[in-house]
Amino acid sequence: MTYGCTMNAAFDLGLLAQVEEAGINASAPPEQRWVDGWLVRFSPGKAKRARCIQTVSPGRLPVEAKLARCLPIFAAAGLQPYLRITPFSEPAGLDRQLADLGMVRIDETFVMVATGIARPRAVAAASASSESMRIAPVTAAAFAEWIGQARGSTPAERRAHKSRITLAPVPHHPFLVFDAAGAAVAGGQAVVEGEVAGLYDIFTLAAHRGQGVAERLCRHLLQVAVDAGAKIAYLQVDGANEPARRLYRRLGFEDAYTYHYRAAPEG
């Protein structure tokens, strides 16, 4: 059985710790509290990173005692409990301990990082195949509603997403891509914190995939990030989504580290 997470030794550990911290800040929901060194998030939205336990500090209590304090929070909110496991999770050996308690490993995810995003390669002109598309900034409400419907989110999940973007502690820059008829066909966000920017919620409608739309959108978001002062970019992508990872590699991103979740078995 596999435990823990992988990390690319070519990256500076301090840089990856900064990226991880930026990712936690970017996904902060209003519904969160600290429990003995763990950041417990219980947003009713769709994104697991905003409705899980961020295991960021060892605290003082044994793991079982910490879980005994955390799990009722999810029960009261009517949410399935998840723990996010990263190379920075605490205490040491946590992933194995959770496995021994019967918690299952799910949702392997790659964090990809691009350094020096001010280079022309990262912000080149759009491809010819998507030149008829128009990219425009939109409100948090409009973005959350569009992408929520595109992904099949419930009304409650869409409202939670809107609340999280609106009240975030770091600036979110949501954009939609419109076709020649004025219909939105793709969307995404740049979340900028100082010199570090994250690309989030990159999504293209199925009928418009493979046409260069996502690449044009990502290049635009990178330019927005550069204009806001960012020099480093990161994103999170499903480990099984190889087409997306190929796109991100073309944009200068490299695999930096992985994370996954541990979920309580059903019942």
TAPE-V195450 format. One record per pair of residues at least 12 apart in sequence whose C-alpha atoms are under 6 Angstrom apart, sorted by the first residue. I is the first residue (numbers start at 1). J is the second residue. Records with the same first field share a line. If there is no record, write none. Layout:
I = J + J
This chain:
3 = 95 + 96
4 = 95
5 = 87 + 258 + 259
6 = 257 + 258
7 = 256 + 257
8 = 256 + 257
27 = 50
29 = 164
31 = 43
36 = 59
37 = 57 + 58 + 59
38 = 54 + 55 + 56 + 57
39 = 53 + 54
40 = 53
41 = 53
44 = 157
45 = 157 + 160 + 161
46 = 157
52 = 82 + 83
53 = 83
54 = 84
55 = 89 + 90
56 = 89 + 90
57 = 90
58 = 90 + 91
82 = 262 + 263
83 = 261 + 262
84 = 260 + 261
85 = 259 + 260 + 261
86 = 259
103 = 262 + 263 + 264 + 265
104 = 262 + 263
105 = 261 + 262
106 = 261
107 = 260
108 = 239 + 260
109 = 237 + 238 + 239 + 258 + 259 + 260
110 = 236 + 237 + 239 + 258
111 = 235 + 236 + 256 + 257 + 258
112 = 234 + 235 + 253 + 254 + 255 + 256
113 = 233 + 234 + 253 + 254
114 = 232 + 233 + 252 + 253
115 = 232
116 = 231 + 232
117 = 231 + 232
122 = 251
123 = 219 + 223
126 = 216
129 = 211
130 = 212 + 213
132 = 180
133 = 178 + 179
134 = 177 + 178
135 = 176 + 177
136 = 175 + 176
137 = 174 + 175
138 = 174 + 175
140 = 162
141 = 162
144 = 158 + 161 + 162
145 = 158
171 = 191 + 192
172 = 190 + 191
173 = 189 + 190
174 = 188 + 189
175 = 187 + 188
185 = 204 + 205
186 = 203 + 204
187 = 202 + 203
188 = 200 + 201 + 202
190 = 221
195 = 229 + 230 + 231
196 = 230 + 232 + 233
197 = 230 + 233
198 = 233 + 234 + 235
199 = 235
